[in-house]
């Protein structure tokens, strides 16, 4: 046996971590079956002609899965993921451990989903970072919703602004459980001084989907406001991000 033939026989498949979604291809057949190839071509063409708005969630998810699973029908897996998590956004935001529990999902699928999630967050972030936050409020709220609305645990973020209310930093301060996240006012304002910030906006999510503030949310916000005022920092707002809507402390009279 030549060295070249030995290499060919011992080569590993490019993607070896996905559980079969259909009968495996016979040995030696590396090409896609024609029905899969034609389906993918039609789906990609429809996407290019009509965009994402013309496609239901399961088809958009199929497009993402095409790269991770190149030679199998991914429609069953797309439906399984939507059944498990509810919609396209929640599939992307799902923790890796929960994704891995879905039959047919391996490391390559998880990586592809997380790349798409990161790209969406990066694009939303680019629309708000280093730009006036108050005049661009709609984009800011959209960014917060994109990054936080579909998480299954609470996350607390602080948006730090300069004297012209330009967003100079967006930092995660803490993560918690499904209904609680520990926040330390001293750390929030200390970081503002380190960044030479003049104002801040607090943001956290409610995994329950209801953005109504709890008494703990109100008390924590009051403590941060007091700490900020003592250092001549302005607390513009505290946004609570729910599944489909957001609540502004400023608009609701809590600030």
C-alpha positions as CSV (number, residue, x, y, z in Angstrom):
1,X,0.0,0.0,0.0
2,X,1.4,3.4,-1.0
3,X,1.6,6.3,1.5
4,X,-0.9,8.2,-0.6
5,X,-3.5,5.4,-0.5
6,X,-2.9,4.9,3.2
7,X,-3.7,8.5,3.8
8,X,-6.9,8.3,1.8
9,X,-8.2,5.3,3.7
10,X,-7.4,6.7,7.2
11,X,-8.8,10.3,6.6
12,X,-11.5,11.3,9.0
13,X,-14.8,13.0,7.9
14,X,-14.9,16.7,8.1
15,X,-17.9,16.7,10.4
16,X,-18.2,13.8,12.7
17,X,-20.1,15.0,15.7
18,X,-23.7,15.2,14.4
19,X,-26.1,12.3,15.1
20,X,-27.6,10.9,12.0
21,X,-30.9,12.6,11.0
22,X,-31.5,10.1,8.2
23,X,-29.9,6.9,6.9
24,X,-26.2,7.4,6.4
25,X,-24.9,7.6,2.8
26,X,-23.5,4.4,1.5
27,X,-19.7,4.1,1.7
28,X,-18.0,6.0,-1.0
29,X,-20.9,8.4,-1.8
30,X,-19.7,11.8,-0.9
31,X,-22.2,13.9,-2.9
32,X,-25.5,15.1,-1.6
33,X,-28.6,13.2,-2.8
34,X,-30.3,15.2,-5.6
35,X,-33.4,15.9,-3.6
36,X,-31.4,17.5,-0.8
37,X,-29.2,19.4,-3.3
38,X,-32.3,20.7,-5.1
39,X,-34.1,21.7,-1.9
40,X,-31.1,23.6,-0.6
41,X,-30.8,25.4,-3.9
42,X,-34.5,26.4,-3.9
43,X,-34.3,27.6,-0.3
44,X,-31.2,29.7,-0.9
45,X,-32.7,31.2,-4.0
46,X,-35.9,32.1,-2.2
47,X,-33.9,33.7,0.6
48,X,-31.9,35.8,-1.9
49,X,-35.0,36.9,-3.7
50,X,-37.3,37.6,-0.8
51,X,-35.1,37.9,2.3
52,X,-35.7,36.5,5.7
53,X,-39.2,38.0,5.9
54,X,-40.4,35.6,3.2
55,X,-39.3,32.6,5.2
56,X,-40.8,30.9,8.3
57,X,-38.5,30.2,11.2
58,X,-37.8,26.6,10.4
59,X,-36.6,27.4,6.8
60,X,-34.3,30.2,8.1
61,X,-32.9,27.7,10.6
62,X,-32.4,25.2,7.8
63,X,-30.2,27.8,6.0
64,X,-28.0,28.1,9.1
65,X,-27.8,24.3,9.5
66,X,-26.8,23.7,5.9
67,X,-23.2,24.6,6.7
68,X,-23.0,22.5,9.8
69,X,-24.6,19.4,8.2
70,X,-23.7,19.4,4.5
71,X,-25.0,16.1,3.2
72,X,-28.2,15.3,5.2
73,X,-31.8,16.6,5.4
74,X,-31.8,19.2,8.2
75,X,-35.5,20.0,8.2
76,X,-36.3,17.4,11.0
77,X,-33.6,19.0,13.1
78,X,-34.8,22.5,12.5
79,X,-38.3,21.5,13.7
80,X,-36.8,19.7,16.7
81,X,-34.9,22.8,17.7
82,X,-38.0,25.0,17.3
83,X,-40.1,22.5,19.3
84,X,-37.5,22.6,22.1
85,X,-37.0,26.4,22.3
86,X,-40.0,28.1,20.7
87,X,-38.7,30.3,18.0
88,X,-35.6,31.2,15.9
89,X,-34.2,33.8,18.3
90,X,-34.5,31.4,21.3
91,X,-32.7,28.7,19.4
92,X,-29.8,31.0,18.8
93,X,-29.7,32.2,22.4
94,X,-30.1,28.8,24.0
95,X,-27.2,27.7,26.2
96,X,-24.8,25.2,24.6
97,X,-25.6,22.5,27.1
98,X,-29.4,22.7,26.3
99,X,-28.7,22.7,22.6
100,X,-26.6,19.6,23.0
101,X,-29.5,17.8,24.6
102,X,-31.5,17.9,21.4
103,X,-30.9,14.7,19.4
104,X,-28.9,15.4,16.3
105,X,-27.1,18.5,17.7
106,X,-23.4,18.2,18.1
107,X,-20.5,20.6,18.5
108,X,-20.5,21.8,14.9
109,X,-24.2,22.7,15.0
110,X,-23.7,24.5,18.3
111,X,-20.8,26.5,16.9
112,X,-22.7,27.5,13.8
113,X,-25.7,28.7,15.9
114,X,-23.5,30.7,18.2
115,X,-21.6,32.3,15.3
116,X,-24.9,33.6,14.0
117,X,-26.0,34.8,17.4
118,X,-22.7,36.6,17.9
119,X,-23.0,38.2,14.4
120,X,-26.5,39.5,15.2
121,X,-25.3,41.0,18.5
122,X,-22.2,42.5,16.9
123,X,-24.3,44.2,14.3
124,X,-26.8,45.6,16.9
125,X,-23.9,46.8,19.0
126,X,-22.3,48.6,16.1
127,X,-25.5,50.7,15.7
128,X,-25.1,52.1,19.3
129,X,-21.5,52.0,20.4
130,X,-19.7,55.4,20.2
131,X,-23.0,57.1,19.2
132,X,-25.4,59.3,21.2
133,X,-27.5,57.0,23.3
134,X,-30.4,59.4,24.1
135,X,-31.1,60.6,20.5
136,X,-30.6,57.0,19.3
137,X,-32.9,55.5,21.9
138,X,-34.8,53.1,19.5
139,X,-31.5,51.6,18.3
140,X,-30.3,51.2,21.9
141,X,-33.5,49.4,23.0
142,X,-33.3,47.2,19.9
143,X,-29.7,46.3,20.9
144,X,-30.7,45.5,24.4
145,X,-33.5,43.3,23.2
146,X,-31.3,41.5,20.7
147,X,-28.7,40.6,23.4
148,X,-30.9,39.9,26.4
149,X,-34.5,39.1,25.6
150,X,-34.2,35.4,25.0
151,X,-31.8,34.4,27.8
152,X,-33.1,31.9,30.3
153,X,-31.2,33.5,33.3
154,X,-31.0,37.1,34.5
155,X,-28.2,39.3,33.3
156,X,-27.4,42.8,34.5
157,X,-25.5,45.2,32.2
158,X,-24.4,48.8,32.5
159,X,-24.1,51.2,29.6
160,X,-21.6,53.9,30.3
161,X,-21.9,57.3,28.6
162,X,-19.6,60.3,28.3
163,X,-20.5,64.0,28.8
164,X,-22.2,64.1,25.4
165,X,-24.2,61.0,26.2
166,X,-22.2,58.9,23.7
167,X,-22.0,55.3,24.6
168,X,-18.4,54.4,25.5
169,X,-18.8,51.0,27.1
170,X,-21.4,48.2,27.5
171,X,-20.4,45.9,30.2
172,X,-21.9,42.9,31.9
173,X,-21.8,43.3,35.7
174,X,-23.4,40.1,36.8
175,X,-25.4,37.0,35.9
176,X,-27.8,35.2,38.1
177,X,-30.6,32.6,38.2
178,X,-34.0,32.6,36.5
179,X,-35.3,35.3,38.9
180,X,-32.4,37.0,40.6
181,X,-29.1,38.6,39.8
182,X,-26.7,40.0,42.4
183,X,-25.8,43.7,41.8
184,X,-23.3,45.8,43.8
185,X,-23.9,49.6,43.5
186,X,-20.3,50.4,44.6
187,X,-18.9,48.3,41.7
188,X,-21.2,50.0,39.2
189,X,-20.1,53.5,40.1
190,X,-16.5,52.5,40.6
191,X,-16.3,51.3,37.0
192,X,-17.9,54.5,35.8
193,X,-15.1,56.5,37.4
194,X,-12.5,54.1,35.8
195,X,-14.0,54.8,32.4
196,X,-14.3,58.5,33.0
197,X,-18.0,58.2,32.3
198,X,-20.5,60.9,33.2
199,X,-23.8,58.9,32.9
200,X,-25.1,55.4,32.9
201,X,-28.1,53.3,31.8
202,X,-28.9,50.1,33.7
203,X,-30.3,47.1,31.8
204,X,-31.4,43.7,32.9
205,X,-33.7,41.0,31.6
206,X,-36.6,39.1,33.0
207,X,-36.5,35.5,31.7
208,X,-40.2,35.1,32.7
209,X,-41.0,37.5,29.8
210,X,-42.8,40.0,32.0
211,X,-40.7,43.3,32.3
212,X,-42.7,44.5,35.4
213,X,-40.1,45.5,38.0
214,X,-40.0,43.7,41.3
215,X,-39.5,45.5,44.7
216,X,-35.9,44.2,44.6
217,X,-35.4,45.8,41.2
218,X,-36.8,49.1,42.5
219,X,-34.7,49.1,45.7
220,X,-31.5,48.2,43.8
221,X,-32.1,51.0,41.3
222,X,-32.6,53.5,44.1
223,X,-29.3,52.4,45.7
224,X,-27.4,52.8,42.5
225,X,-29.0,56.2,41.9
226,X,-27.9,57.4,45.3
227,X,-24.4,56.2,44.8
228,X,-24.3,57.8,41.3
229,X,-25.6,61.2,42.6
230,X,-22.9,61.2,45.3
231,X,-20.3,61.1,42.6
232,X,-22.1,63.5,40.2
233,X,-23.0,60.7,37.8
234,X,-26.3,60.8,36.0
235,X,-28.5,57.7,36.0
236,X,-30.6,58.1,32.8
237,X,-32.7,55.0,33.0
238,X,-33.1,51.4,34.0
239,X,-34.5,49.2,31.2
240,X,-36.0,45.8,32.0
241,X,-36.1,43.6,28.9
242,X,-38.9,41.2,28.6
243,X,-39.6,38.6,25.9
244,X,-41.6,40.9,23.7
245,X,-41.4,44.3,25.3
246,X,-39.2,46.5,27.5
247,X,-40.0,48.7,30.5
248,X,-38.3,52.1,31.2
249,X,-38.0,53.2,34.8
250,X,-37.8,56.8,33.6
251,X,-41.0,56.5,31.5
252,X,-42.9,54.6,34.3
253,X,-42.0,57.2,36.9
254,X,-39.6,55.1,39.0
255,X,-36.8,57.6,38.3
